[in-house]
Amino acid sequence: MKIRHNLESRQQSDVYSRQGGRLYVVNQNKLPLLRLLDMSAEKGEVFPNAMYSPSWNMNGHSVVYVTKGEAEVRIVDQSGQAIMNERVREGDMFVCPQFFVVTSQAGKEGFEWVAFKTTSSPMKSPLAGYTSVMRAMPLQVIVNSYQVSTSQAKDLKYNTGRQTMFLKPKA
């Protein structure tokens, strides 16, 4: 059984955005030993001033350790209450509970982290971007749910173009 995997291979990133960043996930498929531990890991890098799209862990918690750079990290619960809104730096650690939405805006030198997850097969769902929940909702549902105008709902639904997990810096 394979018991070692290299997270530094740039060619093997699971998600890559030329202007936004990259994400590597090591789960039970890449490292079968993780199935026995029911854990997984991810290594992320957000390029300078880019944003990691708001998303939530669907099936586990994450313990995040900042390995390089800094970022403004926001975590909110299911009712929209902020449980964390802080600047994190190299050496900091924080927890992102299951179903809580997290996003980060990298500083001018970028942001890198490693996260340990409490599931061997992690699933994440983005709130913004090309593959997001918002993009999949009918326009009228967004209008009624968030009590916004049709033009605001269109902005929420389509404003990120083809971007997914990483949103490029604003010019």
N, C-alpha and C positions, 0 to 999 in steps of 0.2 A: 504494500500500500504506500502510495506517495505521501511523504510527510513534510515536504519542503516546496515552497513556491516563491518565485522572485516577483515582487511588486514593482520593481524599477524598470521593467522592460517597456519602453515607450511604444514599441510596435504592438503590444498586446493590450492597450487601453480599451476598456469596454465602451466608454463614451469619450469623444474627442471633439473639441471645437477650436478651430484655428485661432479665434480671437478670445475665447472664453476660458478654456481649461480642459482638464482631462480627469477621468475617473477610472480606477482599476478596482474590480471586485474579485475577491477570492472566496468562492463558496464551495459547497460539497462536490460540485462537478469538477472544479479545478484541483481541489485538494480533498480527496475522499475521507481523510481522517476527520475533517470538520463535521461530517455527518454524525460521528460518534459523540462529539462534544456539543453538537447543536449550536455551533457558532460560525461566524464568518468575519471577514475583514474587508475594508476598503481603504484605498489610498487616493486622496483627491488633491488636485492642484487647481486653484483659480488664478488666472493670470492677473497682472496688475490692473486694478480698478474695475475688473469684471465682476459679475454677480453669479452666484450659484442660485439657480431658480428655486423659488419656494416649493417645497415638496414635503411629503411625510412618509415615514416608515410604516408600511402596512402590516408587518408581521413580526416586529421585534424592536427592542430598544437599541440605542447606540451609545457607546462610550467613546468620546472623541478626544484625541490628543493632538494639539497643534505642534507641528514639527518645524514650521518655517513661516516667517512673515507675520501678518496680522490681518484681521478682518472684523467688521461689525457684524455680529451674529444676533439674529432674532429668532426666538422660539415662542410660539403661541399655542395655547390649548384649544380644545374643540369649541369653546365659546368665544374665542378671539382675545382672551386675556393674555398679555405678555408675561411669560415666566422668566424670560431672559432677553435683555437688550443691552449687550455689552460689547466692548472692543476686546477681542482675545488676541494674545500674542504667543510666540514660541514658548513652549513649556506649559501652557495652560491646558486644562482638561475640563470637559463638561459632558453632561448626559442629555441626550435627546430621547424622551420617552416615545413609545409607540403611539401613533395617531396624532402627535403634535407636529405642527408645521414648523419647519426650520428653513432659514435662508441666510446667506452670508454675502457681504459686499467686501471684496478684497481691498486692501490698502494699496499704496503706490508701489510696494515691492512684491505684491502677490500674497497668496495664502496657501499653505499646504497642511494637510492633516492625515492622520490615520485613525480609522474608527473600527472598533470591535463591536460586533452585532450579536444579539442573543437569539440568532436563528441561523441554521446552516444554509438556508435558501432565501436570502433577503429579497424583499420586493419594495420598491419605492414608487410613489406616484407624484408626478409634478403638477403644480397648480397653474403654472404659466408655461408658455411655449407651444411649439408645434404639436407635441404629443400630450398635451395637458387635458385635465378635466374640463377646464373652461372651453377649450377648443371643441370638445366633444358635445357640449351642451347646446341645445337649441337656443337661439337668440332670445326668444320670448321667455324662456325659463330664467335666463340671466337677468333680464329686465325685471321680471316679477320677484325673483328671489332677493336681489340686491337693491331693488327699488331705484334703479337708474334709468336714464333715458336710453333710447335705442342706439344713439350714436356712442354713448359711453359703453354700452354693452358690446358694441362692435369693436371698440378700442380694447376692452378686456379680452375679447375673443381672438382678435387678429393682430394685435400690435407687436408681436415678437417675430413675425415672419416665420422662417423655417428653423429658428433656434429652439433648443430643447432644454437640457439641464443647465447649460451655461449661457448666460446672456452677456454679449459683448459690452464693453464700456460705452457710455454715451459720449459722443464727440463734443 
